[in-house]
């Protein structure tokens, strides 16, 4: 260490951050990545979840059957009808770290939030934060801004029912240009109702409620009927729903104490093991694991005393035991599934037969392509995947689920010019590039055999490392980056077909995106505008004045690496590929990618819109 550095490292260099300042400087420690609301795991939804978790815990303890939620113009309000925060502790609960009632498991035996941090994070990260408690005819209201008390109102009388009201506006300095999306909020709230039968959540006037728990969850999330009626098993502290579809891969919804654990954890590992063991024992045959689980659609909800999660955002369960004096999570689930699933199959022969038929079909297909798979893997190695097809990055999703920017991405491009521009402009730490050679094959209606026979598909699958499921997925964001022309749209459609056909869980779990790049560049000697639509172009023309230079980007290769840095950096525009629940994937692919050419032609003709040249109008 140099003498200069030694001199700088003095007592004055040591600081103790105030709780508010620490949260605002290191928000990722408390809510994960920030984002602007484009993605379901962005920070603004975590803020809502932290508030909701407290209301849900009240319901789970038998207090209050309704929660009212509104989101209007970026401001969120949540009103529950539980017991209400003790009036003398309203400020402490909202602004003193590690303050809460959940350290005592007698008060909140199996709650979601345990460490007394979540609501404080919401407070510190909001420009306006209001908390009001109602208890036995009295109310206490406190208003904050960025964690600081603005107004501490005196106790007053009230006729309102017991409960808690919280309102907050996320700080736009931290969540830049944020916008809440109804679809993400509704999914979050619906999941709460599936896990808490009898609870009504009213969101902007729309009521969500569930009578059948996880059975409702599967029915409402599946895009086609299962191969057999859903197996619904309920016990104390554990609920499971299972069926199979014709899709490839495995599709799971897992929860702990009402918390959606999107990354699974010990309970999912235990269920997958227990399911395989029970099926093998029931049919008295050592089926291959992949044959048993291919096409499975299952939901698992478990209640754990004092759960341990692997992060503050609680997306992965780390607990090994049900509680301090209880069995292990593994044994608890294993015993339950072994007994209840086995009994169910014995009592429901038609379902048992349908399940066995599905397993045997999967076994037949697996054996048919086993030799091809081995050759395909060898080909992938010989092609020198990481040097020729894939310009890899240094940080991967499997390594540390989030890098400093909250993601690890791979751009799937077509052609050397496009991949070359992105490769030179990318962040080598977190952004990889995979280059396609020409248009991919239309994979609709084909079996998984084509994934190994087709070189492009085989190498893409190997690059993503998703052959055996998403647990080994190397990139959080899989981004289709094609030209904004007819050929580019066609390639995009072929890639979407490939993923929906063989890896639908990649789409359902929110990993697939479309890169939005500017269509136009409008500039004069002083200003440059990149425009993503005609409307933005016309606005830029007005701002630039007379006779600006207008460039239409026809392909990604026309955009220089220096310019590309603006489009794949912090201001990257990604459009998530989302599936509407009321549109079955099979029907969607059959219409757009099947052999019904006349129907598609009629659809195009019926929906053709001819727009006038707006430039002439200008």
HELIX and SHEET records of a PDB file:
HELIX    1   1 UNK A    3  UNK A    8  1                                   6    
HELIX    2   2 UNK A   11  UNK A   13  5                                   3    
HELIX    3   3 UNK A   19  UNK A   25  1                                   7    
HELIX    4   4 UNK A   28  UNK A   31  1                                   4    
HELIX    5   5 UNK A   43  UNK A   60  1                                  18    
HELIX    6   6 UNK A   87  UNK A   89  5                                   3    
HELIX    7   7 UNK A   90  UNK A   95  1                                   6    
HELIX    8   8 UNK A  118  UNK A  124  1                                   7    
HELIX    9   9 UNK A  182  UNK A  195  1                                  14    
HELIX   10  10 UNK A  214  UNK A  221  1                                   8    
HELIX   11  11 UNK A  266  UNK A  283  1                                  18    
HELIX   12  12 UNK A  289  UNK A  293  1                                   5    
HELIX   13  13 UNK A  329  UNK A  347  1                                  19    
HELIX   14  14 UNK A  349  UNK A  382  1                                  34    
HELIX   15  15 UNK A  385  UNK A  388  1                                   4    
HELIX   16  16 UNK A  397  UNK A  400  1                                   4    
HELIX   17  17 UNK A  416  UNK A  425  1                                  10    
HELIX   18  18 UNK A  449  UNK A  453  1                                   5    
HELIX   19  19 UNK A  455  UNK A  464  1                                  10    
HELIX   20  20 UNK A  470  UNK A  472  5                                   3    
HELIX   21  21 UNK A  486  UNK A  502  1                                  17    
HELIX   22  22 UNK A  504  UNK A  508  1                                   5    
HELIX   23  23 UNK A  534  UNK A  544  1                                  11    
HELIX   24  24 UNK A  556  UNK A  558  5                                   3    
HELIX   25  25 UNK A  561  UNK A  567  1                                   7    
HELIX   26  26 UNK A  585  UNK A  593  1                                   9    
HELIX   27  27 UNK A  597  UNK A  606  1                                  10    
HELIX   28  28 UNK A  614  UNK A  617  1                                   4    
SHEET    1   A 8 UNK A 148  UNK A 152  0                                        
SHEET    2   A 8 UNK A 138  UNK A 145 -1                                        
SHEET    3   A 8 UNK A 126  UNK A 135 -1                                        
SHEET    4   A 8 UNK A 163  UNK A 170 -1                                        
SHEET    5   A 8 UNK A  75  UNK A  80 -1                                        
SHEET    6   A 8 UNK A  66  UNK A  72 -1                                        
SHEET    7   A 8 UNK A 200  UNK A 203  1                                        
SHEET    8   A 8 UNK A 206  UNK A 208 -1                                        
SHEET    1   B 3 UNK A 148  UNK A 152  0                                        
SHEET    2   B 3 UNK A 138  UNK A 145 -1                                        
SHEET    3   B 3 UNK A 156  UNK A 157 -1                                        
SHEET    1   C 5 UNK A 231  UNK A 235  0                                        
SHEET    2   C 5 UNK A 238  UNK A 244 -1                                        
SHEET    3   C 5 UNK A 296  UNK A 302 -1                                        
SHEET    4   C 5 UNK A 251  UNK A 256  1                                        
SHEET    5   C 5 UNK A 259  UNK A 260 -1                                        
SHEET    1   D 6 UNK A 390  UNK A 391  0                                        
SHEET    2   D 6 UNK A 431  UNK A 436 -1                                        
SHEET    3   D 6 UNK A 409  UNK A 414  1                                        
SHEET    4   D 6 UNK A 477  UNK A 480  1                                        
SHEET    5   D 6 UNK A 512  UNK A 516  1                                        
SHEET    6   D 6 UNK A 573  UNK A 576 -1                                        
SHEET    1   E 3 UNK A 528  UNK A 531  0                                        
SHEET    2   E 3 UNK A 520  UNK A 523 -1                                        
SHEET    3   E 3 UNK A 549  UNK A 552 -1                                        
END                                                                             
